[in-house]
Amino acid sequence: MSSAASSSKMLQLPLSKEDLTRINAHLRTLTPEDILAWAVESLPGLYQTTAFGLTGLVAIDMLSKITSSPPPLIFLDTLYHFQETYELVEEVRQRYDVPIHIYTPQGCATVADFEKKFGGRLWETNEDVYDFAVKVEPARRAYDALGVKAIITGRRATQGGDRASLQPLEVDETGLLKLNPLFEWTFPFVEWYIEENNVPRNKLLDQGYRSVGDWHSTSKVGEGQSERAGRWAGKEKTECGLHRNFFTMQEQLEKASEFPLSVSSPVSIRA
């Protein structure tokens, strides 16, 4: 473990803007492995949220080599993932000794349950409600139930869109800490690590996909296109809702939605 990590003390929350600026200046000098080692030593209530994309898998593999007790994983099962994604979840479970907490939309264990509650093809009829129901609400429920105060993400600046200005450590509008350990890595570097370390990967990546989400909003990527061009193709959308402003999204949906939307209180990370 790096000296930076071993000498760190658990952070006291909430962080001031000055603290965050100082921490990011330090983290920018570290490798992803050292950023993760620092996080294990320094961030309270640390979990990794993952849809088992390549960058998240790199972090899982790195953490397995850094600590014998890696942060538990949170997988938000939208119920509309590809079968290959569910197979990968089981492969990761077998390969790495790390707990996986799986959360589905509230009150729904199957697609039939979800469509009985919201109707069919909700991602077309009300995309914001869909994002809230399958990602935002389950995430907040997970954070409440598990006592999550900080999460590790697989976001990278080179993915573009809203991610272009990523910092190593961010604090969202609810006070949740978000660590982006591979924020500076490019897609080829991520692929190199996966191959070099024989990390499990989604079989769809061998079929022309580069970023895999729900089956209805994921398509293959053409030559020369960005890695996330196959997510919500033809739309300006770049995020599923999990990294959008929680309060703004909740307020808009409460005003406009015909569906009942409930969510746990935003996570509190005051010490």
VOMIPA-737826 format. One record per residue (C-alpha): residue in three letters; chain; x, y, z negated; residue number from 1. Coordinates in steps of 0.5 Angstrom, whole numbers, plus 2048, in hexadecimal, padded with zeros to 3 digits. Layout:
N
res_chain_x_y_z_n
ALA_A_X_Y_Z_NUM
...
# end
This chain:
271
res_chain_x_y_z_n
MET_A_800_800_800_1
SER_A_803_807_802_2
SER_A_806_80B_7FC_3
ALA_A_800_811_7FE_4
ALA_A_7FB_80C_7FC_5
SER_A_7FE_809_7F6_6
SER_A_7FF_810_7F3_7
SER_A_7F8_812_7F5_8
LYS_A_7F3_813_7EF_9
MET_A_7EC_812_7F0_10
LEU_A_7E9_818_7F3_11
GLN_A_7E4_81C_7EE_12
LEU_A_7DE_81E_7F2_13
PRO_A_7DB_822_7F5_14
LEU_A_7E1_825_7F9_15
SER_A_7E2_82C_7FA_16
LYS_A_7E3_82F_801_17
GLU_A_7EA_830_7FE_18
ASP_A_7EB_829_7FC_19
LEU_A_7E9_827_803_20
THR_A_7ED_82B_807_21
ARG_A_7F3_829_803_22
ILE_A_7F1_821_803_23
ASN_A_7F0_822_80B_24
ALA_A_7F7_825_80B_25
HIS_A_7FA_81F_808_26
LEU_A_7F6_81A_80B_27
ARG_A_7F8_81D_812_28
THR_A_7FF_81B_811_29
LEU_A_7FE_813_80F_30
THR_A_7FD_80D_814_31
PRO_A_7F6_80A_814_32
GLU_A_7F8_805_80F_33
ASP_A_7FB_80A_80A_34
ILE_A_7F4_80E_80B_35
LEU_A_7F0_807_809_36
ALA_A_7F5_806_803_37
TRP_A_7F4_80D_800_38
ALA_A_7ED_80C_801_39
VAL_A_7ED_805_7FD_40
GLU_A_7F1_809_7F7_41
SER_A_7ED_810_7F8_42
LEU_A_7E6_80F_7FA_43
PRO_A_7E1_80D_7F5_44
GLY_A_7DB_809_7F7_45
LEU_A_7DE_807_7FE_46
TYR_A_7DB_803_803_47
GLN_A_7DC_802_80A_48
THR_A_7D5_803_80F_49
THR_A_7D6_7FF_815_50
ALA_A_7D3_7FD_81C_51
PHE_A_7D9_7F8_81D_52
GLY_A_7DB_7FD_823_53
LEU_A_7E3_7FC_824_54
THR_A_7E5_802_820_55
GLY_A_7E1_7FF_81A_56
LEU_A_7E4_7F8_81B_57
VAL_A_7EB_7FB_81B_58
ALA_A_7EA_7FF_814_59
ILE_A_7E7_7F8_812_60
ASP_A_7ED_7F4_814_61
MET_A_7F2_7FA_811_62
LEU_A_7EE_7FA_80A_63
SER_A_7EF_7F2_80A_64
LYS_A_7F7_7F3_80A_65
ILE_A_7F7_7F9_805_66
THR_A_7F3_7F6_7FF_67
SER_A_7F0_7F0_7FD_68
SER_A_7E9_7F3_7FB_69
PRO_A_7E8_7F7_801_70
PRO_A_7E2_7FC_801_71
PRO_A_7DB_7F8_802_72
LEU_A_7D8_7F9_809_73
ILE_A_7D1_7FC_80B_74
PHE_A_7CE_7FA_811_75
LEU_A_7C7_7FD_813_76
ASP_A_7C3_7F8_817_77
THR_A_7BF_7FC_81C_78
LEU_A_7BC_7F5_81E_79
TYR_A_7BD_7F7_825_80
HIS_A_7C5_7F5_825_81
PHE_A_7C7_7F0_82A_82
GLN_A_7C8_7E9_828_83
GLU_A_7CF_7EA_82A_84
THR_A_7CF_7EF_824_85
TYR_A_7CC_7EA_81F_86
GLU_A_7D1_7E5_821_87
LEU_A_7D7_7EA_820_88
VAL_A_7D4_7EB_819_89
GLU_A_7D5_7E4_817_90
GLU_A_7DC_7E4_81A_91
VAL_A_7DE_7E9_816_92
ARG_A_7DB_7E6_810_93
GLN_A_7DF_7E0_811_94
ARG_A_7E5_7E3_812_95
TYR_A_7E6_7E9_80D_96
ASP_A_7E4_7E8_806_97
VAL_A_7E0_7EE_805_98
PRO_A_7D8_7EF_803_99
ILE_A_7D3_7F1_808_100
HIS_A_7CD_7F4_806_101
ILE_A_7C8_7F4_80B_102
TYR_A_7C2_7F9_80C_103
THR_A_7BC_7F9_810_104
PRO_A_7B7_7FE_811_105
GLN_A_7B2_7FF_80B_106
GLY_A_7AD_7FA_80A_107
CYS_A_7B0_7F6_811_108
ALA_A_7B3_7F0_812_109
THR_A_7B2_7EE_819_110
VAL_A_7B0_7F2_81F_111
ALA_A_7A9_7F0_81F_112
ASP_A_7A9_7F3_818_113
PHE_A_7AC_7FA_81B_114
GLU_A_7A7_7FA_821_115
LYS_A_7A1_7F9_81C_116
LYS_A_7A3_7FF_818_117
PHE_A_7A5_804_81E_118
GLY_A_7A3_801_824_119
GLY_A_7A7_7FE_82A_120
ARG_A_7AD_802_82D_121
LEU_A_7AD_807_828_122
TRP_A_7B4_809_82B_123
GLU_A_7B0_80C_831_124
THR_A_7AA_80F_82E_125
ASN_A_7AE_812_828_126
GLU_A_7B5_811_828_127
ASP_A_7B6_816_822_128
VAL_A_7B1_811_81D_129
TYR_A_7B5_80B_820_130
ASP_A_7BC_80E_81E_131
PHE_A_7B9_810_817_132
ALA_A_7B6_809_816_133
VAL_A_7BB_804_818_134
LYS_A_7C1_808_816_135
VAL_A_7C0_80E_812_136
GLU_A_7BB_80B_80D_137
PRO_A_7BF_805_80C_138
ALA_A_7C5_808_80B_139
ARG_A_7C3_80D_805_140
ARG_A_7BF_807_802_141
ALA_A_7C6_803_802_142
TYR_A_7CA_809_7FF_143
ASP_A_7C5_809_7FA_144
ALA_A_7C5_802_7F8_145
LEU_A_7CC_801_7F8_146
GLY_A_7CE_807_7F5_147
VAL_A_7D2_80A_7FB_148
LYS_A_7D6_810_7FB_149
ALA_A_7DB_80F_801_150
ILE_A_7DB_80B_807_151
ILE_A_7E0_809_80C_152
THR_A_7DD_80B_814_153
GLY_A_7E0_808_81A_154
ARG_A_7DF_80F_81E_155
ARG_A_7E5_812_822_156
ALA_A_7E6_819_825_157
THR_A_7E7_816_82C_158
GLN_A_7E0_813_82C_159
GLY_A_7DE_81A_82D_160
GLY_A_7D7_81E_82C_161
ASP_A_7D6_820_825_162
ARG_A_7DC_81C_823_163
ALA_A_7E2_820_827_164
SER_A_7E3_824_821_165
LEU_A_7E4_81F_81C_166
GLN_A_7E8_81F_815_167
PRO_A_7EB_81A_811_168
LEU_A_7E6_81B_80C_169
GLU_A_7DF_81E_80C_170
VAL_A_7DA_820_807_171
ASP_A_7D3_820_80A_172
GLU_A_7CD_824_808_173
THR_A_7CB_81F_803_174
GLY_A_7D2_81F_7FF_175
LEU_A_7D4_818_802_176
LEU_A_7DB_818_804_177
LYS_A_7DD_815_80B_178
LEU_A_7E3_812_80C_179
ASN_A_7E6_812_814_180
PRO_A_7EC_80E_813_181
LEU_A_7ED_80D_81B_182
PHE_A_7EB_814_81C_183
GLU_A_7F1_815_821_184
TRP_A_7F1_80E_824_185
THR_A_7F0_80D_82C_186
PHE_A_7EC_808_82F_187
PRO_A_7F2_804_832_188
PHE_A_7F5_804_82B_189
VAL_A_7EF_801_828_190
GLU_A_7EF_7FC_82D_191
TRP_A_7F6_7FB_82C_192
TYR_A_7F6_7FA_824_193
ILE_A_7F0_7F5_826_194
GLU_A_7F4_7F1_82A_195
GLU_A_7FA_7F1_826_196
ASN_A_7F7_7EF_820_197
ASN_A_7F2_7EA_823_198
VAL_A_7EC_7EE_820_199
PRO_A_7E5_7EB_821_200
ARG_A_7E1_7EF_826_201
ASN_A_7DB_7EF_82A_202
LYS_A_7DA_7EA_830_203
LEU_A_7D6_7F0_833_204
LEU_A_7DD_7F4_834_205
ASP_A_7DF_7EF_839_206
GLN_A_7D9_7F0_83D_207
GLY_A_7DA_7F7_83F_208
TYR_A_7D8_7FA_838_209
ARG_A_7DC_7FF_834_210
SER_A_7D8_802_82F_211
VAL_A_7D2_7FD_82C_212
GLY_A_7CC_7FF_829_213
ASP_A_7C4_7FD_829_214
TRP_A_7C3_7F9_830_215
HIS_A_7BE_7FE_832_216
SER_A_7C3_804_832_217
THR_A_7C9_801_834_218
SER_A_7CC_800_83B_219
LYS_A_7D2_7FE_83F_220
VAL_A_7D7_803_840_221
GLY_A_7DA_805_847_222
GLU_A_7E1_806_849_223
GLY_A_7E4_80C_847_224
GLN_A_7DE_80E_842_225
SER_A_7DF_80F_83A_226
GLU_A_7DE_809_835_227
ARG_A_7D7_80C_833_228
ALA_A_7D4_80D_83A_229
GLY_A_7D0_807_839_230
ARG_A_7CD_80A_833_231
TRP_A_7C6_80D_834_232
ALA_A_7C8_80E_83B_233
GLY_A_7C5_814_83F_234
LYS_A_7C4_817_839_235
GLU_A_7C8_81D_835_236
LYS_A_7C7_819_82F_237
THR_A_7CE_817_82C_238
GLU_A_7CC_815_824_239
CYS_A_7C7_810_822_240
GLY_A_7C5_814_81C_241
LEU_A_7C9_811_817_242
HIS_A_7CE_817_818_243
ARG_A_7C9_81D_819_244
ASN_A_7C7_822_814_245
PHE_A_7C2_81D_80F_246
PHE_A_7BE_823_80C_247
THR_A_7BD_826_813_248
MET_A_7BB_820_816_249
GLN_A_7B6_81E_810_250
GLU_A_7B3_825_810_251
GLN_A_7B2_824_818_252
LEU_A_7AF_81D_817_253
GLU_A_7AA_81F_811_254
LYS_A_7A7_825_815_255
ALA_A_7A6_821_81C_256
SER_A_7A6_81A_81B_257
GLU_A_79F_816_81B_258
PHE_A_7A3_810_817_259
PRO_A_7A4_810_810_260
LEU_A_7AB_811_80E_261
SER_A_7AE_810_807_262
VAL_A_7B5_810_805_263
SER_A_7B9_80F_7FF_264
SER_A_7BC_816_7FB_265
PRO_A_7C2_818_7FF_266
VAL_A_7C8_815_7FC_267
SER_A_7CB_819_7F6_268
ILE_A_7D2_819_7F5_269
ARG_A_7D3_81D_7EF_270
ALA_A_7D8_81A_7EA_271
# end
